[in-house]
Amino acid sequence: MTGFNKIDSGLINYHNHVIADIAKAAVEEVDGVTLIPQDFSDTMLELLGAKRCSGVEVHVDRGANAVSLEVKVRVRYGLNIPDTALHVQEMIREKFDQLTDIDLRDVNVNVQGIERGAA
């Protein structure tokens, strides 16, 4: 045989929690950036058995077969915010390219706070 045949054996579906977990893992790899912590409603839903990834919102456009993400983060004081947000976007896109075949339409980074503290 000189070539490979691609066999289509069905669809692959990703649950929104999987998409959010991948984004969360990518954010955790960026130095000086953390996802916003859980609020009271997230904690209550988690106690009732619902899994939520605090700081990551997943929006799926089934018609276009594309995903948009909104990632809410805190950035360590002293870091350049636009450069850091761009780095977060790049890391998320890189993780999705490595792990999935998902078409990321938008990766919106919403900086919601500055973390001050010991360096």
C-alpha positions in Angstrom: 0.0 0.0 0.0 1.3 3.4 -0.9 -1.1 5.6 1.2 -3.3 5.6 4.2 -7.1 5.5 4.1 -8.9 7.7 6.6 -11.9 5.8 8.2 -14.6 8.0 9.6 -16.1 6.0 12.4 -18.5 8.6 13.8 -18.6 11.9 15.7 -16.6 13.0 18.7 -18.6 15.2 21.1 -17.0 17.2 23.9 -18.9 18.1 27.0 -18.7 21.7 28.1 -16.9 20.7 31.3 -14.1 19.1 29.2 -13.7 22.3 27.2 -13.6 24.4 30.4 -11.1 22.0 32.0 -8.7 22.3 29.0 -8.9 26.1 29.2 -8.3 25.9 33.0 -5.2 23.8 32.5 -3.9 26.2 30.0 -4.4 29.2 32.2 -2.6 27.4 35.1 0.5 27.2 32.9 0.8 31.0 32.6 2.9 32.4 35.4 1.2 35.2 37.3 -2.3 34.4 36.2 -5.1 32.7 38.1 -8.8 32.0 37.4 -11.2 33.9 39.5 -12.2 31.9 42.6 -15.5 30.3 43.1 -18.3 32.4 44.3 -21.1 31.3 46.7 -23.4 30.1 43.9 -20.6 28.0 42.3 -19.9 26.4 45.7 -23.5 25.6 46.3 -24.0 24.1 42.9 -20.8 22.0 43.4 -22.2 20.7 46.7 -25.4 19.6 44.9 -23.3 17.6 42.4 -23.0 20.1 39.5 -19.5 20.5 38.2 -18.5 24.0 37.4 -15.2 25.4 36.3 -15.1 28.8 37.9 -13.7 31.5 35.7 -14.4 29.8 32.3 -17.6 30.2 30.3 -18.1 28.0 27.3 -20.4 29.2 24.4 -21.1 26.7 21.7 -22.4 27.7 18.2 -23.7 24.3 17.0 -24.7 25.8 13.6 -21.2 26.9 12.9 -19.6 24.1 14.8 -17.5 26.5 16.7 -16.7 27.3 20.4 -16.2 30.7 22.1 -14.6 31.0 25.5 -14.7 33.7 28.1 -11.9 33.3 30.7 -12.1 35.5 33.8 -8.7 35.9 35.5 -6.6 37.8 38.0 -3.1 39.0 37.0 -0.2 39.4 39.4 0.7 43.1 40.1 3.6 44.3 37.9 2.8 42.2 34.8 1.9 43.9 31.6 -1.8 43.2 31.3 -2.3 43.2 27.5 0.8 41.0 27.0 -0.3 38.6 29.7 -3.8 38.4 28.4 -2.5 37.7 24.9 -0.2 35.0 26.4 -3.3 33.4 28.0 -5.1 33.4 24.7 -2.1 31.8 22.9 -1.8 29.1 25.6 -5.4 28.2 25.4 -5.4 28.0 21.6 -2.2 25.9 21.8 -3.8 23.4 24.2 -6.9 23.1 22.1 -4.8 22.5 19.0 -2.8 19.8 20.8 -5.7 18.0 22.4 -8.8 18.5 20.3 -10.2 19.2 16.9 -12.4 22.0 18.2 -12.6 25.2 16.2 -12.1 28.0 18.8 -13.8 31.1 17.3 -13.0 33.5 20.2 -10.9 33.3 23.3 -11.9 36.4 25.4 -9.8 37.1 28.4 -11.5 39.3 31.0 -9.1 40.6 33.6 -11.1 41.0 36.7 -8.5 41.9 39.3 -4.9 42.4 40.2 -3.3 40.1 42.8 -0.9 41.8 45.2 1.2 40.0 47.6 4.6 38.5 48.2 6.6 37.9 45.1 
